[in-house]
Amino acid sequence: MPDEPRYPSFAAFWPSYVRDHSLALTRRLHFAGLLLAFVAVLAAITLNWRLMALAPAAGYGFAWCAHLFIEQNRPATFSYPVWSLMGDFRMFWLMLRGRMDAEAARYAPDAGHAS
């Protein structure tokens, strides 16, 4: 997309990523999808390598449904595939630690940050 901003670094991308995941249900569905993707990878390693196909299906399936039906925005995966995946992992880690809601509030459009 021509009007889409270009980010020089992951640090510059992160606030936009967080704003694209402003709704708690979106973040929870991302968390569930990534958790299921981890389980699929472990199952593939320990049981059957064909189960590896479930990892991207779970991770992206939950995330893309969240963006389409809940957040109603375009997943960053299409424009920033690597940084989007890094954002998913960072968000997952922050959620495990109970810190993602504060991060979302920090970058909320009404928190005084430029969009």
Backbone torsions as a table, in degrees:
resi	resn	phi	psi	omega
1	MET	NA	131.2	-175.8
2	PRO	-66.5	-34.3	-176.7
3	ASP	-85.2	-0.9	-177.0
4	GLU	-73.0	134.4	-179.8
5	PRO	-68.1	152.0	176.1
6	ARG	-107.7	131.9	-177.9
7	TYR	-105.8	129.9	-177.9
8	PRO	-78.2	-14.1	-176.5
9	SER	-156.2	165.7	175.6
10	PHE	-64.3	-38.2	179.0
11	ALA	-59.2	-37.4	178.1
12	ALA	-74.1	-30.3	-179.7
13	PHE	-75.6	-34.6	-172.0
14	TRP	-53.5	-48.2	179.6
15	PRO	-57.5	-39.7	177.7
16	SER	-65.6	-42.2	177.5
17	TYR	-58.2	-45.7	-179.3
18	VAL	-63.2	-43.6	178.8
19	ARG	-63.3	-32.8	177.6
20	ASP	-71.6	-8.8	178.7
21	HIS	-123.4	44.1	-172.6
22	SER	-71.3	-26.1	-177.6
23	LEU	-90.8	134.3	-176.6
24	ALA	-58.4	-37.6	-179.2
25	LEU	-65.2	-36.2	175.4
26	THR	-60.4	-47.4	179.9
27	ARG	-63.4	-39.6	179.6
28	ARG	-65.8	-39.3	178.1
29	LEU	-67.9	-37.4	173.8
30	HIS	-60.8	-44.7	180.0
31	PHE	-60.2	-47.9	-179.7
32	ALA	-61.6	-43.7	179.6
33	GLY	-63.0	-43.1	179.9
34	LEU	-69.3	-37.5	176.1
35	LEU	-62.1	-44.8	176.8
36	LEU	-64.5	-34.5	176.4
37	ALA	-64.0	-42.4	176.3
38	PHE	-60.9	-42.8	178.7
39	VAL	-62.5	-41.3	178.8
40	ALA	-63.1	-40.2	178.1
41	VAL	-64.6	-44.9	178.1
42	LEU	-62.9	-41.1	177.7
43	ALA	-64.3	-38.1	178.6
44	ALA	-65.3	-39.1	-179.8
45	ILE	-69.5	-40.6	-173.4
46	THR	-94.7	-26.3	-173.5
47	LEU	-113.3	-60.9	-174.1
48	ASN	-156.4	123.8	-175.5
49	TRP	-59.3	-23.5	-179.5
50	ARG	-66.6	-20.1	178.1
51	LEU	-68.1	-12.5	178.5
52	MET	-60.0	-28.4	179.5
53	ALA	-63.0	-23.4	179.5
54	LEU	-73.8	-23.1	-176.0
55	ALA	-60.7	-57.2	179.3
56	PRO	-66.8	-32.4	178.8
57	ALA	-61.7	-43.6	179.8
58	ALA	-68.9	-51.4	-176.4
59	GLY	-61.2	-53.9	-177.9
60	TYR	-74.8	-33.8	-179.9
61	GLY	-58.8	-51.3	179.4
62	PHE	-64.0	-44.2	-176.9
63	ALA	-64.8	-47.5	-177.1
64	TRP	-67.5	-36.1	175.2
65	CYS	-63.2	-39.8	178.6
66	ALA	-61.9	-43.6	-179.8
67	HIS	-67.8	-40.3	-176.6
68	LEU	-70.8	-48.3	-171.2
69	PHE	-98.4	-24.5	-175.0
70	ILE	-108.0	-60.5	-177.9
71	GLU	-76.1	-28.3	-179.6
72	GLN	56.0	51.0	174.9
73	ASN	-140.3	177.5	-176.2
74	ARG	-92.0	127.6	178.4
75	PRO	-59.5	139.1	178.5
76	ALA	-67.6	-14.2	-179.9
77	THR	-53.4	-36.5	-175.0
78	PHE	-71.8	-30.4	-178.7
79	SER	-101.3	-32.7	-176.6
80	TYR	-134.3	69.8	-173.5
81	PRO	-59.7	-42.4	-177.9
82	VAL	-73.1	-48.3	-179.2
83	TRP	-66.2	-33.0	176.9
84	SER	-64.4	-43.7	177.6
85	LEU	-64.3	-41.2	176.1
86	MET	-61.3	-39.7	177.3
87	GLY	-63.7	-40.4	177.5
88	ASP	-59.1	-45.9	179.9
89	PHE	-65.5	-41.4	178.8
90	ARG	-64.7	-44.6	179.2
91	MET	-62.5	-42.0	177.9
92	PHE	-57.7	-48.3	-179.5
93	TRP	-62.1	-44.2	178.5
94	LEU	-64.3	-37.0	177.8
95	MET	-67.2	-40.2	176.5
96	LEU	-58.3	-35.0	-177.9
97	ARG	-90.6	-0.1	179.0
98	GLY	72.8	27.4	-175.0
99	ARG	-115.8	-1.3	-174.5
100	MET	-74.0	-34.0	178.9
101	ASP	-61.6	-39.7	177.4
102	ALA	-66.4	-36.9	178.1
103	GLU	-65.6	-40.5	178.0
104	ALA	-64.1	-41.9	178.3
105	ALA	-65.2	-36.4	-179.9
106	ARG	-61.5	-37.6	-176.5
107	TYR	-104.9	10.3	178.6
108	ALA	-60.6	143.3	-179.1
109	PRO	-53.3	-33.0	-179.1
110	ASP	-84.9	6.6	178.7
111	ALA	-88.1	4.8	176.8
112	GLY	92.2	10.2	177.6
113	HIS	-94.5	147.3	176.2
114	ALA	-71.7	141.6	179.8
115	SER	-80.5	NA	NA
